[in-house]
Amino acid sequence: QVQLVEAGGGLVQAGGSLRLSCAASGIIFSINAMGWYRQAPGKQRELVATITNGGNTNYPDSVKGRFTISRDNAKNTVYLQMNSLKPEDTAVYYCNANALTSRGAQSYWGQGTQVTVSS
């Protein structure tokens, strides 16, 4: 099994910054794409950022220019640097990884970490 453990959420004022991390553990042969998603109360889960194992990134317009995703393949860890945070960024942030194990390729999710941006 693959476990994703997130860290770095918290409370920050608008305009501030936070850095999230997510470490994957288990017997992992390889990890393809990793990403961050978020879900605000009463809303659907939405994409925040993705990164391939080759370093190609993808962001929606809502976070482009403010958020930066990166990864350390040797540590099976993905990061999300969030700058110029806005109250509308408040949500539970989930890490996702598409990992290959002895069970085949599957998508795994972390438990979520709360990010709250006060105005």
N, C-alpha and C positions, 0 to 999 in steps of 0.2 A: 504494500500500500504506500501511497504517497501522501505526505502531510505537508501542508503549507501553513507556516506560522507568520502572522503579520505583526508588525510593531510600528509605533510612531504616531498614532493618532492622538487627538487631544483637542483642547479648546484654544483658539487663537483669535485675535482681533482682525477685522477686515484690513487687508493690505499686508498681513503677515505671511509667514512661510511655515511650512511643515515638510518633513521628509518621512515618507513611509518606506518600510522595507518588508520583504516577504521571502522567507527561506524555505526551500523545498527539501524534504528529507525522505529517505526510504531507499529501496534498491531501484535506482533509476538508471536506465540505459542511456537515455538522452531526453532533453526537453526542447521542443520546437518553440512555438510562440509562448510568451508570457504576457500577462496584461493586468490591468487594473480596471475595475468596474465600480460603479457606485449606485446606491439606492437611497433615495430620500423618502421620507414618510409619505405614503399615498401615491408614490410614483413607481414606475417600472425601473428595473435595473438597467443602467445605461453604460456604454463604453466610455472609459476615460482615456486609456492609452494602451497600445500594444507594442511589443518589440519581438522581432524574430531572433533566432539564435545567431543570425548574421548581422544583427544590429539595425535592421530596418524598422522604423517606427511609424506609428499612425496615431493621430489625435483628431477628435472632433473639433469643430470651430470654437466650441464653448470654452475649451481649455488651451487651445493652440497659442503658443507664445508665453503662456504662464506656467504650464506644467512640463516637466521633462522626465521621461522614463529612461532607465538605464538598467543594465544587468551585468552580473559577474558570473559568467558561465562556470568558472572553476568552483564557485560556491553555490551554484544553483539558486542564486538570489537575484531578485528584481527590486528596483527602487523606484520611487516616484517623488520627485522634488516638486513641491507645489509652492509657487510664489504668487504674490498679488492676490491672495485669497479673497473671495467674495462670500457674503452670506449665502448665496445660492449654491455654493460648493458644499454646504453642509449636507452630510449623508454618511451612511455606512459604506466604507470602501472595502471592496473584496479583491483579493488576489486570485488570479487564474493561471493555470499552467497546463499546457498540452504535453504530457509526458509519456514516454515509451518505457514500459516495464515488462516483466515476464508475462503479464496479463494482456499485453498489447498496448495500443495507443488509446489513452483516455484523457478526458478533461477533468482537472481537479480544481477545487475551490478552497480558499481559506475561510476562516470563521468570521472574518470581517473586523474592521476597526473603525471606531466612530471618529469622524472629523466634524467639529462644530466651529463655525466662523461667526463671531458676534459682530454686530454693526456698531 
